[in-house]
Amino acid sequence: MKAHLPGPHKKRSSLRALQLEMQRIAALQHHLIPGQAPYFKGWDIASNYLVNHSPGGDYYDFFPLADDRRLALVVADVSGHGAAAAITVAQVRTFLYSCPLTCGHSFSPFCSVEGCTLPPPGVILVHLSRLLEENTLSDHFMTA
């Protein structure tokens, strides 16, 4: 019995579909990065984030703190490249934005803690580390 192998057209079509999916993931990752730096009195803040058509694990973000005198900055990199790294970045961003302990705002119904203050960076990083351990593959990690 002769095995049926996909023809060159089928292979090109599958490769093109995979390339388009990677471009969409990279576009989503780019969308998750801040569009512009926040205004912060006494500072000129600028950033430049270049993404090619392949997703990866680079991440940065700004969080103006409740007292408006301080700004939290997150700079991080996920191990590896590709879709898995980009998914981890999306998870971390979601963790940071949905919890008042990290973003400083209440987001009902997800987190409805009222009047919380931003904990020290070490507490936030321990919290993120635990969440990543529970929600990612064992060989993935993020430095921040």
DSSP file (Angstrom, degrees, kcal/mol; ACC not computed):
  #  RESIDUE AA STRUCTURE BP1 BP2  ACC     N-H-->O    O-->H-N    N-H-->O    O-->H-N    TCO  KAPPA ALPHA  PHI   PSI    X-CA   Y-CA   Z-CA
    1    1 A M              0   0    0      0, 0.0     2,-0.4     0, 0.0     0, 0.0   0.000 360.0 360.0 360.0 135.6    0.0    0.0    0.0
    2    2 A K        -     0   0    0      1,-0.0     2,-0.2     0, 0.0     0, 0.0  -0.746 360.0-126.1 -93.0 131.0    1.3    3.4   -1.0
    3    3 A A        -     0   0    0     -2,-0.4     2,-0.7     1,-0.1    -1,-0.0  -0.514  20.1-128.1 -74.8 141.9    1.3    6.2    1.6
    4    4 A H        -     0   0    0     -2,-0.2    -1,-0.1     3,-0.0     3,-0.0  -0.825  26.8-169.4 -93.9 116.0   -0.4    9.4    0.6
    5    5 A L        -     0   0    0     -2,-0.7     2,-0.0     1,-0.0     0, 0.0  -0.820  30.0-103.2-102.5 143.1    1.8   12.4    1.1
    6    6 A P        -     0   0    0      0, 0.0    -1,-0.0     0, 0.0     5,-0.0  -0.370  40.1-118.6 -63.9 142.4    0.5   15.9    0.8
    7    7 A G     >  -     0   0    0      1,-0.1     4,-2.0    -2,-0.0     3,-0.2  -0.217  29.2 -96.9 -75.2 171.0    1.5   17.6   -2.4
    8    8 A P  H  > S+     0   0    0      0, 0.0     4,-2.4     0, 0.0     5,-0.2   0.826 123.7  56.2 -59.9 -32.7    3.7   20.8   -2.6
    9    9 A H  H  > S+     0   0    0      2,-0.2     4,-2.3     1,-0.2     5,-0.2   0.921 107.5  47.9 -66.0 -42.7    0.6   23.0   -2.9
   10   10 A K  H  > S+     0   0    0     -3,-0.2     4,-2.3     2,-0.2    -1,-0.2   0.893 111.9  50.4 -64.1 -40.4   -0.9   21.6    0.4
   11   11 A K  H  X S+     0   0    0     -4,-2.0     4,-2.5     2,-0.2    -2,-0.2   0.913 111.5  47.6 -64.7 -43.4    2.5   22.1    2.2
   12   12 A R  H  X S+     0   0    0     -4,-2.4     4,-2.6     2,-0.2    -2,-0.2   0.896 111.7  51.1 -64.2 -39.7    2.7   25.7    1.0
   13   13 A S  H  X S+     0   0    0     -4,-2.3     4,-2.2     2,-0.2    -2,-0.2   0.917 111.9  46.2 -64.2 -43.7   -0.9   26.4    2.0
   14   14 A S  H  X S+     0   0    0     -4,-2.3     4,-2.2     2,-0.2    -2,-0.2   0.900 113.3  49.4 -65.4 -41.5   -0.2   25.0    5.5
   15   15 A L  H  X S+     0   0    0     -4,-2.5     4,-2.5     2,-0.2    -2,-0.2   0.913 111.0  49.6 -63.8 -42.8    3.0   26.9    5.8
   16   16 A R  H  X S+     0   0    0     -4,-2.6     4,-2.5     2,-0.2    -2,-0.2   0.902 109.7  51.1 -64.1 -41.0    1.2   30.1    4.8
   17   17 A A  H  X S+     0   0    0     -4,-2.2     4,-2.1     2,-0.2    -1,-0.2   0.904 111.2  48.6 -63.0 -40.9   -1.6   29.5    7.3
   18   18 A L  H  X S+     0   0    0     -4,-2.2     4,-2.3     2,-0.2    -2,-0.2   0.910 110.7  50.6 -64.9 -42.3    1.0   29.1   10.0
   19   19 A Q  H  X S+     0   0    0     -4,-2.5     4,-2.1     1,-0.2    -2,-0.2   0.913 110.4  49.5 -61.8 -43.3    2.8   32.2    9.0
   20   20 A L  H  X S+     0   0    0     -4,-2.5     4,-2.1     1,-0.2    -1,-0.2   0.896 109.9  51.2 -63.3 -40.0   -0.4   34.2    9.1
   21   21 A E  H  X S+     0   0    0     -4,-2.1     4,-2.2     2,-0.2    -2,-0.2   0.909 109.6  49.6 -64.7 -41.4   -1.2   32.9   12.5
   22   22 A M  H  X S+     0   0    0     -4,-2.3     4,-2.4     1,-0.2    -1,-0.2   0.878 110.0  51.9 -64.3 -37.5    2.2   33.9   13.9
   23   23 A Q  H  X S+     0   0    0     -4,-2.1     4,-2.3     2,-0.2    -2,-0.2   0.891 109.3  49.9 -65.1 -39.2    1.7   37.4   12.4
   24   24 A R  H  X S+     0   0    0     -4,-2.1     4,-2.3     2,-0.2    -2,-0.2   0.895 110.9  48.7 -66.6 -39.8   -1.7   37.6   14.1
   25   25 A I  H  X S+     0   0    0     -4,-2.2     4,-2.5     2,-0.2    -2,-0.2   0.916 112.0  49.4 -65.5 -42.0   -0.2   36.6   17.5
   26   26 A A  H  X S+     0   0    0     -4,-2.4     4,-2.4    27,-0.2    -2,-0.2   0.893 110.3  51.1 -63.2 -39.4    2.7   39.1   17.0
   27   27 A A  H  X S+     0   0    0     -4,-2.3     4,-2.0     2,-0.2    -2,-0.2   0.907 110.6  48.4 -64.7 -41.3    0.1   41.8   16.2
   28   28 A L  H  X S+     0   0    0     -4,-2.3     4,-1.4     2,-0.2    -2,-0.2   0.923 110.7  51.1 -63.3 -43.5   -1.9   41.0   19.3
   29   29 A Q  H  X S+     0   0    0     -4,-2.5     4,-0.6     1,-0.2     3,-0.4   0.912 109.6  49.8 -60.7 -42.0    1.3   41.1   21.4
   30   30 A H  H >< S+     0   0    0     -4,-2.4     3,-0.9     1,-0.2    -1,-0.2   0.878 106.8  56.1 -62.9 -37.3    2.1   44.5   19.9
   31   31 A H  H 3< S+     0   0    0     -4,-2.0    -1,-0.2     1,-0.2    -2,-0.2   0.794 101.5  57.8 -64.6 -28.8   -1.4   45.6   20.8
   32   32 A L  H 3< S+     0   0    0     -4,-1.4    -1,-0.2    -3,-0.4    -2,-0.2   0.655  88.2  88.9 -78.4 -15.9   -0.8   44.7   24.5
   33   33 A I  S << S-     0   0    0     -3,-0.9    28,-0.1    -4,-0.6    16,-0.0  -0.611  98.5 -90.0 -80.6 142.1    2.3   47.0   24.8
   34   34 A P        -     0   0    0      0, 0.0    -1,-0.1     0, 0.0     3,-0.1  -0.235  28.0-142.4 -54.7 135.2    1.4   50.6   25.9
   35   35 A G  S    S+     0   0    0      1,-0.2     2,-0.3    -4,-0.1    -2,-0.0   0.842  81.8   0.7 -67.8 -34.5    0.7   52.8   22.9
   36   36 A Q  S    S-     0   0    0     10,-0.1    -1,-0.2     0, 0.0    10,-0.1  -0.989  83.4 -98.4-151.5 154.6    2.4   55.7   24.6
   37   37 A A        -     0   0    0     -2,-0.3     8,-0.1     8,-0.2     3,-0.1  -0.436  47.9-105.4 -71.5 147.5    4.2   56.4   27.8
   38   38 A P        -     0   0    0      0, 0.0     2,-0.4     0, 0.0     7,-0.2  -0.345  34.3-102.7 -71.2 154.9    2.2   58.1   30.5
   39   39 A Y        +     0   0    0      5,-0.1     2,-0.4    -2,-0.0     5,-0.1  -0.634  42.7 179.9 -74.2 133.0    2.7   61.7   31.4
   40   40 A F  B >   -A   43   0A   0      3,-0.5     3,-2.4    -2,-0.4    29,-0.1  -0.930  33.3-111.4-141.0 114.1    4.6   62.0   34.6
   41   41 A K  T 3  S+     0   0    0     -2,-0.4     3,-0.1     1,-0.3    -2,-0.0  -0.113 100.6  12.9 -51.0 128.4    5.5   65.4   35.9
   42   42 A G  T 3  S+     0   0    0      1,-0.2     2,-0.4     0, 0.0    -1,-0.3   0.397 112.6  90.3  88.1  -1.8    9.2   66.2   35.7
   43   43 A W  B <   -A   40   0A   0     -3,-2.4     2,-0.6     2,-0.0    -3,-0.5  -0.957  60.3-150.9-128.5 144.8   10.0   63.3   33.4
   44   44 A D        -     0   0    0     -2,-0.4     2,-0.5    -5,-0.1    -5,-0.1  -0.968  26.7-171.5-107.3 112.5   10.1   62.8   29.6
   45   45 A I        +     0   0    0     -2,-0.6     2,-0.3    -7,-0.2    -8,-0.2  -0.909  10.4 166.2-111.9 130.0    9.3   59.1   29.1
   46   46 A A        -     0   0    0     -2,-0.5     2,-0.3   -10,-0.1   -10,-0.1  -0.969   9.5-175.0-138.1 154.0    9.7   57.5   25.7
   47   47 A S        -     0   0    0     -2,-0.3     2,-0.4   -10,-0.0   -10,-0.1  -0.984  10.8-161.1-146.0 156.4    9.7   53.9   24.5
   48   48 A N        -     0   0    0     -2,-0.3     2,-0.6     2,-0.0    -2,-0.0  -0.949   9.8-178.7-141.2 117.7   10.3   52.1   21.2
   49   49 A Y        -     0   0    0     -2,-0.4     2,-0.5     2,-0.0   -16,-0.0  -0.944   5.3-169.5-123.8 109.3    9.1   48.6   20.7
   50   50 A L        -     0   0    0     -2,-0.6     2,-0.5     0, 0.0    -2,-0.0  -0.876   4.4-175.3-102.2 125.3    9.8   46.9   17.4
   51   51 A V        -     0   0    0     -2,-0.5    -2,-0.0     2,-0.0     2,-0.0  -0.974   9.9-154.7-119.3 129.4    8.1   43.6   16.6
   52   52 A N        -     0   0    0     -2,-0.5    -1,-0.0     2,-0.4     0, 0.0  -0.065  48.8 -78.7 -82.6-161.8    8.8   41.6   13.5
   53   53 A H  S    S+     0   0    0      2,-0.1   -27,-0.2   -27,-0.0   -28,-0.1   0.292 110.9  80.4 -86.2  13.1    6.3   39.2   12.2
   54   54 A S  S    S-     0   0    0    -28,-0.1    -2,-0.4   -29,-0.1   -31,-0.1  -0.975  80.2-125.1-121.1 131.0    7.2   36.6   14.7
   55   55 A P        +     0   0    0      0, 0.0    27,-1.8     0, 0.0     2,-0.2  -0.258  35.7 166.8 -71.0 161.1    5.8   36.7   18.3
   56   56 A G        -     0   0    0     25,-0.2    33,-0.2     2,-0.1    25,-0.2  -0.792  44.3 -90.5-154.7-163.2    8.2   36.6   21.3
   57   57 A G        +     0   0    0     23,-0.4    21,-2.1    21,-0.3     2,-0.3   0.138  69.0 123.9-114.4  19.4    8.5   37.1   25.0
   58   58 A D  E     +B   77   0B   0     19,-0.2     2,-0.3    17,-0.0    19,-0.2  -0.614  32.4 169.4 -82.7 140.7    9.4   40.8   25.4
   59   59 A Y  E     +B   76   0B   0     17,-2.4    17,-3.3    -2,-0.3     2,-0.3  -0.986  12.5 164.6-152.2 138.6    7.2   42.9   27.7
   60   60 A Y  E     +B   75   0B   0     -2,-0.3     2,-0.3    15,-0.2    15,-0.2  -0.981   8.8 166.1-145.6 156.9    7.1   46.3   29.3
   61   61 A D  E     -B   74   0B   0     13,-2.0    13,-2.7    -2,-0.3     2,-0.4  -0.983  25.1-131.0-163.3 163.1    4.4   48.4   30.8
   62   62 A F  E     -B   73   0B   0     -2,-0.3    11,-0.2    11,-0.2    -2,-0.0  -0.942  12.4-170.6-121.5 142.6    3.8   51.4   33.0
   63   63 A F  E     -B   72   0B   0      9,-2.8     9,-2.8    -2,-0.4     2,-0.2  -0.856  15.2-147.8-134.6  99.9    1.5   51.7   36.1
   64   64 A P  E     -B   71   0B   0      0, 0.0     7,-0.2     0, 0.0     2,-0.1  -0.491  28.8-126.8 -62.2 131.9    0.9   55.2   37.5
   65   65 A L    >   -     0   0    0      5,-2.3     3,-2.4    -2,-0.2     5,-0.2  -0.421  18.8-105.0 -84.8 160.3    0.5   54.7   41.2
   66   66 A A  T 3  S+     0   0    0      1,-0.3    -1,-0.1     2,-0.1    51,-0.0   0.771 117.7  58.0 -57.0 -31.6   -2.5   56.0   43.2
   67   67 A D  T 3  S-     0   0    0      1,-0.1    -1,-0.3     3,-0.0    -2,-0.0   0.531  98.2-137.2 -79.6  -2.8   -0.6   58.8   44.8
   68   68 A D  S <  S+     0   0    0     -3,-2.4    -2,-0.1     2,-0.2    -1,-0.1   0.594  86.8  89.6  58.5  12.6    0.3   60.2   41.3
   69   69 A R  S    S+     0   0    0      1,-0.1     2,-0.3   -29,-0.1    -1,-0.1   0.477  83.7  50.0-110.1  -7.4    3.9   60.9   42.6
   70   70 A R        -     0   0    0     -5,-0.2    -5,-2.3     2,-0.0     2,-0.4  -0.927  62.0-156.8-133.0 156.1    5.3   57.5   41.6
   71   71 A L  E     -B   64   0B   0     -2,-0.3     2,-0.4    -7,-0.2   -31,-0.0  -0.998  10.9-145.6-133.8 127.7    5.3   55.3   38.5
   72   72 A A  E     -B   63   0B   0     -9,-2.8    -9,-2.8    -2,-0.4     2,-0.4  -0.787  16.0-164.2 -91.7 136.8    5.8   51.5   38.4
   73   73 A L  E     -B   62   0B   0     -2,-0.4     2,-0.5   -11,-0.2   -11,-0.2  -0.986   3.8-162.4-123.8 129.6    7.7   50.2   35.4
   74   74 A V  E     +B   61   0B   0    -13,-2.7   -13,-2.0    -2,-0.4     2,-0.4  -0.958  11.1 174.7-112.6 127.4    7.7   46.5   34.4
   75   75 A V  E     +B   60   0B   0     69,-0.5     2,-0.3    -2,-0.5   -15,-0.2  -0.991  18.8 157.0-129.5 122.7   10.4   45.2   32.0
   76   76 A A  E     -B   59   0B   0    -17,-3.3   -17,-2.4    -2,-0.4     2,-0.3  -0.946  28.7-157.9-146.7 161.7   10.3   41.5   31.4
   77   77 A D  E     -BC  58 143B   0     66,-2.3    66,-2.6    -2,-0.3     2,-0.3  -0.978  15.6-142.0-145.3 129.6   11.4   38.7   29.0
   78   78 A V  E     - C   0 142B   0    -21,-2.1   -21,-0.3    -2,-0.3    64,-0.3  -0.652  33.0-101.7 -88.7 145.8    9.9   35.2   28.7
   79   79 A S  S    S+     0   0    0     62,-3.1    -1,-0.1    -2,-0.3    62,-0.0  -0.382  85.8   6.0 -63.6 143.9   12.2   32.3   28.0
   80   80 A G  S    S-     0   0    0     60,-0.1   -23,-0.4    -2,-0.1     2,-0.3  -0.206  81.0 -98.3  80.7-171.7   12.1   31.1   24.4
   81   81 A H        +     0   0    0    -25,-0.2     4,-0.5   -24,-0.1     3,-0.3  -0.802  66.6  46.2-137.9 176.3   10.4   32.6   21.4
   82   82 A G  S  > S-     0   0    0    -27,-1.8     4,-2.1    -2,-0.3     3,-0.2  -0.328 103.1 -27.5  87.2-164.0    7.2   32.1   19.4
   83   83 A A  H  > S+     0   0    0      1,-0.2     4,-2.5     2,-0.2    -1,-0.2   0.859 130.6  55.0 -62.3 -41.0    3.6   31.6   20.3
   84   84 A A  H  > S+     0   0    0     -3,-0.3     4,-1.8     1,-0.2    -1,-0.2   0.907 110.2  46.9 -62.4 -41.3    4.2   30.0   23.8
   85   85 A A  H  > S+     0   0    0     -4,-0.5     4,-2.0     2,-0.2    -1,-0.2   0.913 112.3  50.3 -65.4 -41.8    6.4   33.0   24.9
   86   86 A A  H  X S+     0   0    0     -4,-2.1     4,-2.3     1,-0.2    -2,-0.2   0.874 108.2  52.9 -64.6 -37.6    3.7   35.5   23.5
   87   87 A I  H  X S+     0   0    0     -4,-2.5     4,-2.3     2,-0.2    -1,-0.2   0.898 107.5  51.7 -64.2 -40.0    1.0   33.6   25.4
   88   88 A T  H  X S+     0   0    0     -4,-1.8     4,-2.5     2,-0.2    -2,-0.2   0.902 108.3  51.2 -64.0 -40.7    3.0   33.9   28.6
   89   89 A V  H  X S+     0   0    0     -4,-2.0     4,-2.6   -33,-0.2    -2,-0.2   0.932 110.0  49.7 -59.8 -45.5    3.3   37.7   28.1
   90   90 A A  H  X S+     0   0    0     -4,-2.3     4,-2.3     1,-0.2    -2,-0.2   0.891 110.4  51.0 -61.9 -39.2   -0.4   37.9   27.6
   91   91 A Q  H  X S+     0   0    0     -4,-2.3     4,-2.9     2,-0.2    -2,-0.2   0.944 110.4  47.9 -62.0 -48.1   -1.0   36.0   30.8
   92   92 A V  H  X S+     0   0    0     -4,-2.5     4,-2.8     1,-0.2    -2,-0.2   0.918 111.5  50.0 -61.4 -43.9    1.3   38.2   32.8
   93   93 A R  H  X S+     0   0    0     -4,-2.6     4,-2.7     1,-0.2    -1,-0.2   0.924 111.9  48.6 -60.7 -43.0   -0.3   41.4   31.4
   94   94 A T  H  X S+     0   0    0     -4,-2.3     4,-2.0    -5,-0.2    -2,-0.2   0.922 110.8  50.5 -62.7 -44.2   -3.8   39.9   32.3
   95   95 A F  H  X S+     0   0    0     -4,-2.9     4,-0.8     1,-0.2    -2,-0.2   0.934 113.9  45.3 -57.9 -46.0   -2.6   39.1   35.8
   96   96 A L  H  < S+     0   0    0     -4,-2.8     3,-0.3     1,-0.2    -2,-0.2   0.899 117.1  43.0 -66.3 -40.9   -1.2   42.6   36.3
   97   97 A Y  H  < S+     0   0    0     -4,-2.7    -1,-0.2    -5,-0.2    -2,-0.2   0.705 113.4  50.1 -81.5 -19.4   -4.2   44.4   34.9
   98   98 A S  H  < S+     0   0    0     -4,-2.0     9,-0.3    -5,-0.2    -1,-0.2   0.546  98.0  72.2 -98.4  -5.4   -6.9   42.3   36.6
   99   99 A C    >X  -     0   0    0     -4,-0.8     4,-2.7    -3,-0.3     3,-1.7  -0.933  64.7-151.3-115.2 125.0   -5.7   42.4   40.1
  100  100 A P  H 3> S+     0   0    0      0, 0.0     4,-1.3     0, 0.0    -1,-0.1   0.741  96.0  68.0 -64.7 -19.9   -5.9   45.5   42.3
  101  101 A L  H 34 S+     0   0    0      1,-0.2    23,-0.1     2,-0.1    -5,-0.1   0.753 115.4  25.8 -69.3 -21.5   -2.8   44.4   44.2
  102  102 A T  H <4 S+     0   0    0     -3,-1.7    -1,-0.2    -6,-0.2    -6,-0.1   0.761 131.5  34.5-109.3 -36.2   -0.8   44.9   41.1
  103  103 A C  H  < S-     0   0    0     -4,-2.7    -2,-0.1     2,-0.2     3,-0.1   0.646  95.3-128.9 -97.2 -14.5   -2.6   47.6   39.0
  104  104 A G  S  < S+     0   0    0     -4,-1.3     2,-0.3    -5,-0.4    -3,-0.1   0.563  73.9  98.3  82.5   7.2   -3.9   49.6   41.9
  105  105 A H  S    S-     0   0    0     -6,-0.2     2,-0.4    -8,-0.1    -1,-0.2  -0.948  73.5-118.3-129.3 149.5   -7.5   49.6   40.7
  106  106 A S        -     0   0    0     -2,-0.3     2,-0.4     6,-0.1     6,-0.2  -0.726  24.8-171.7 -84.5 130.7  -10.6   47.6   41.5
  107  107 A F  B >>  -D  111   0C   0      4,-2.2     4,-2.5    -2,-0.4     3,-0.9  -0.727  24.8-132.0-125.4  82.0  -12.0   45.6   38.6
  108  108 A S  T 34 S+     0   0    0     -2,-0.4     4,-0.0     1,-0.3    -2,-0.0  -0.475  82.7  21.0 -67.9 144.5  -15.3   44.0   39.5
  109  109 A P  T 34 S+     0   0    0      0, 0.0    -1,-0.3     0, 0.0     3,-0.3  -0.991 129.2  45.8 -89.4   0.0  -16.3   41.3   39.1
  110  110 A F  T <4 S+     0   0    0     -3,-0.9     2,-0.4     1,-0.3    -2,-0.2   0.961 132.1   2.0 -70.4 -51.8  -12.7   39.9   38.8
  111  111 A C  B  <  +D  107   0C   0     -4,-2.5    -4,-2.2     2,-0.1    -1,-0.3  -0.947  62.3 172.8-138.6 114.2  -11.1   41.7   41.7
  112  112 A S        +     0   0    0     -2,-0.4     2,-0.3    -3,-0.3    -6,-0.1  -0.009  23.6 145.3-115.0  30.8  -13.3   43.9   43.9
  113  113 A V        -     0   0    0     -8,-0.1     3,-0.4    -6,-0.1     2,-0.4  -0.541  38.7-146.7 -68.9 127.0  -10.8   44.8   46.6
  114  114 A E        +     0   0    0     -2,-0.3    -2,-0.1     1,-0.2    -9,-0.0  -0.760  66.9   4.0 -98.8 142.4  -11.5   48.3   47.7
  115  115 A G  S    S+     0   0    0     -2,-0.4    -1,-0.2     1,-0.2     2,-0.1   0.708  82.6 157.8  67.4  23.3   -8.9   50.8   48.9
  116  116 A C        -     0   0    0     -3,-0.4     2,-0.3     1,-0.0    -1,-0.2  -0.458  30.8-142.7 -79.7 154.6   -5.9   48.6   48.4
  117  117 A T        -     0   0    0     -2,-0.1   -13,-0.1   -52,-0.0   -12,-0.1  -0.867  30.6 -93.6-113.6 152.3   -2.4   50.0   48.0
  118  118 A L        -     0   0    0     -2,-0.3   -16,-0.1   -14,-0.1   -17,-0.1  -0.449  42.6-135.3 -66.6 124.9    0.2   48.7   45.7
  119  119 A P        -     0   0    0      0, 0.0     5,-0.1     0, 0.0    -1,-0.1  -0.260  36.9 -75.8 -73.8 168.9    2.5   46.3   47.5
  120  120 A P    >>  -     0   0    0      0, 0.0     4,-1.7     0, 0.0     3,-0.8  -0.232  47.5-106.1 -61.0 154.9    6.3   46.4   47.1
  121  121 A P  H 3> S+     0   0    0      0, 0.0     4,-2.8     0, 0.0     5,-0.2   0.844 118.5  58.7 -53.2 -38.2    7.7   45.1   43.9
  122  122 A G  H 3> S+     0   0    0      1,-0.2     4,-2.1     2,-0.2     5,-0.2   0.881 105.1  49.3 -60.8 -38.4    9.0   41.9   45.6
  123  123 A V  H <> S+     0   0    0     -3,-0.8     4,-2.1     2,-0.2    -1,-0.2   0.907 112.1  48.6 -66.7 -42.2    5.5   41.0   46.7
  124  124 A I  H  X S+     0   0    0     -4,-1.7     4,-2.8     1,-0.2    -2,-0.2   0.925 111.3  49.6 -63.3 -45.1    4.2   41.5   43.2
  125  125 A L  H  X S+     0   0    0     -4,-2.8     4,-2.5     2,-0.2    -1,-0.2   0.875 110.0  50.2 -65.6 -37.4    6.9   39.4   41.6
  126  126 A V  H  X S+     0   0    0     -4,-2.1     4,-2.2    -5,-0.2    -1,-0.2   0.923 111.8  49.4 -63.7 -42.9    6.4   36.5   44.1
  127  127 A H  H  X S+     0   0    0     -4,-2.1     4,-2.2     1,-0.2    -2,-0.2   0.933 113.0  46.1 -60.6 -48.1    2.6   36.7   43.3
  128  128 A L  H  X S+     0   0    0     -4,-2.8     4,-2.7     1,-0.2     5,-0.2   0.898 110.0  54.5 -63.0 -40.4    3.3   36.6   39.5
  129  129 A S  H  X S+     0   0    0     -4,-2.5     4,-2.4     1,-0.2    -1,-0.2   0.917 108.9  47.9 -60.1 -44.0    5.9   33.8   39.9
  130  130 A R  H  X S+     0   0    0     -4,-2.2     4,-1.9     2,-0.2    -1,-0.2   0.923 112.3  49.2 -62.9 -44.3    3.3   31.7   41.7
  131  131 A L  H  X S+     0   0    0     -4,-2.2     4,-1.2     1,-0.2    -2,-0.2   0.898 111.7  48.9 -62.9 -40.4    0.7   32.4   39.0
  132  132 A L  H  X S+     0   0    0     -4,-2.7     4,-1.2     1,-0.2     3,-0.3   0.900 108.2  53.7 -67.3 -39.6    3.1   31.5   36.2
  133  133 A E  H  < S+     0   0    0     -4,-2.4     3,-0.3     1,-0.2    -1,-0.2   0.895 113.5  43.8 -59.3 -38.7    4.1   28.3   37.9
  134  134 A E  H  < S+     0   0    0     -4,-1.9    -1,-0.2     1,-0.2    -2,-0.2   0.713 123.3  34.7 -77.7 -21.1    0.4   27.3   38.1
  135  135 A N  H  < S+     0   0    0     -4,-1.2     2,-0.3    -3,-0.3    -2,-0.2   0.263 107.1  59.8-126.0  12.0   -0.5   28.4   34.6
  136  136 A T  S  < S-     0   0    0     -4,-1.2     2,-0.1    -3,-0.3   -52,-0.0  -0.860  88.2 -81.4-133.2 171.1    2.5   27.7   32.3
  137  137 A L    >   -     0   0    0     -2,-0.3     3,-1.8     1,-0.1    -2,-0.1  -0.367  44.3-113.6 -68.1 152.1    4.6   24.8   31.1
  138  138 A S  T 3  S+     0   0    0      1,-0.3    -1,-0.1    -2,-0.1    -5,-0.0   0.744 114.0  54.7 -64.1 -23.9    7.4   23.8   33.5
  139  139 A D  T 3  S+     0   0    0      2,-0.0     2,-0.4   -60,-0.0    -1,-0.3   0.400  92.1  90.6 -92.3   4.9   10.1   24.8   31.1
  140  140 A H    <   +     0   0    0     -3,-1.8     2,-0.3    -8,-0.1    -4,-0.1  -0.797  47.9 158.3-100.6 142.5    8.8   28.4   30.7
  141  141 A F        -     0   0    0     -2,-0.4   -62,-3.1   -62,-0.0     2,-0.4  -0.967  26.4-140.6-151.9 166.1    9.9   31.3   32.9
  142  142 A M  E     -C   78   0B   0     -2,-0.3     2,-0.4   -64,-0.3   -64,-0.2  -0.997   5.7-151.9-132.5 135.7   10.0   35.0   32.9
  143  143 A T  E      C   77   0B   0    -66,-2.6   -66,-2.3    -2,-0.4    -2,-0.0  -0.879 360.0 360.0-102.2 142.3   12.6   37.4   34.2
  144  144 A A              0   0    0     -2,-0.4   -69,-0.5   -68,-0.2    -1,-0.1   0.316 360.0 360.0-144.4 360.0   11.5   40.8   35.3
